[in-house]
């Protein structure tokens, strides 16, 4: 293990890899990251699968076995096979951590982001298809996604809630989680192995806010560049601490074996070269955190990261940063609403590419 990744882990952060492909599994790359860089989980999304499935070669053998199936079936088979194989690699970690870590996430079709019942249905289908207790089903935190999150958890299915940008939506996600766990208990499910994370997106907030600060152009505005995303995430952690400490339902559920829904920092690759390439890891270290990183960020952390605790004692400063943005006329809610809509749209675009790439693969291997 590297000193920096070990220190990050020791200070409460579970390091997950934000990437998966057939070649990563078969080459031993994933096992190497587990052995040497403290990786204890994996997240996928439509953009990650688009990158993986666009490769010519790694999936051809399975495509040949599937024959001339429809493209949707082929995509389901290819992606769930990768996730199933990855969950098997992480099974030992899952068991050693009582299924807190060792998780591998797979997302529902992004085209269903605003369809509650269809999301619920596909979440069950994916869970049953992967058929591993350390899998997680990713559901976007759209307004229509919230009841699907509750309904999926109520069935005893572990959920990774994705595309969270605002504190308002994050609070709704926590409420949806607690209600889902309460329903799972009422339905007779063992709560101990139902896992959930709330994926709060980070760097994209700076990209959007910095653009507005540059347009304003004053010294006061420039002084706030690169601060919005970390402040927003730190306030999410404050909300996490507050909600699970004060919600009257939680103590009873915890006594039955329920685990807190951990905040997961997503979109942690640094977009602006002027900022540290470990910025969205090193500035967001605390207990009960998951940070899912692209390999480039993970390598940067391993090489020169810090990993020391960095959230405690920052709430007052973080509130002040958000207040200053409002004073400058930046509508933070409008920013996060647009980021959510853009995030869904980007994943749909990636999924459209997945469909085209897999159809091309089907046509190629079948002559």
C-alpha angles and dihedrals in degrees: 000000000000118000094241097046090046092050091048090052093044089055093058106273121127108211113219126179117238095212142066137175140155090252092051090054097043096043093056091243093126093050089049092055090049092050098042111023106037095251109166103168147013136228127198133187136176092273091053092050090046089057092046098044094047089069113104111226114020095079100036096095093055092043089054090051091050093051122192097347123151114273096247091057091047093051091049092050095046097046098042090048091056092046093046092051091048092050088054090054090051096042095101091052090048092053094045091052096042088251094301089118134015088078128150119195130210123185130227116243104290090221086073094059092115098037113087102187095042090050091051091049095050093044089060092045093051092046091052093043095052089040097190126125093221095056122107127204115222116221122178118242095237117139088257090048095058097075089043089056091053093045093048094050089047087063091057094257120142114237136202106199108210141192098037114159108153135058090229092057092041091057089052089051092053090049090049089050096050091047090049092051090047089053091046089055091049089050091056099251121151103247096200097085100036104107132187140176129187109222107215111189116225124172095045088065091060091046091055098039096042089056090057092045090052090052090053088049101186123134089249091054094046090051089061096053112121094015107088099074097050092043091051092049093047090053088050087057090050088053091048091054093046098046098048091044096048108030104108093214096055101071091057092048092047089052087058091055102270117151125217117259101249122220111246119201109219130178089040098152109110111245098184113068089207089070129072113273087228094047098113092047104040095044093050106051119138141123120290092024129135118199115191110199137187110239092255091060092043090053091049090051091049092049103044111349125133107213096189120141108278111164104063112096095016102098098096092049091046093052089049092054092053090047091051091052089054090049088056090054098256111146100215094188090055089051094051093042089055092046090055092049092045091048092055091045092050092051091049089051090051090049091052087055090049089055092050094045095047092046088052089051092050091051092046099051093042094053 
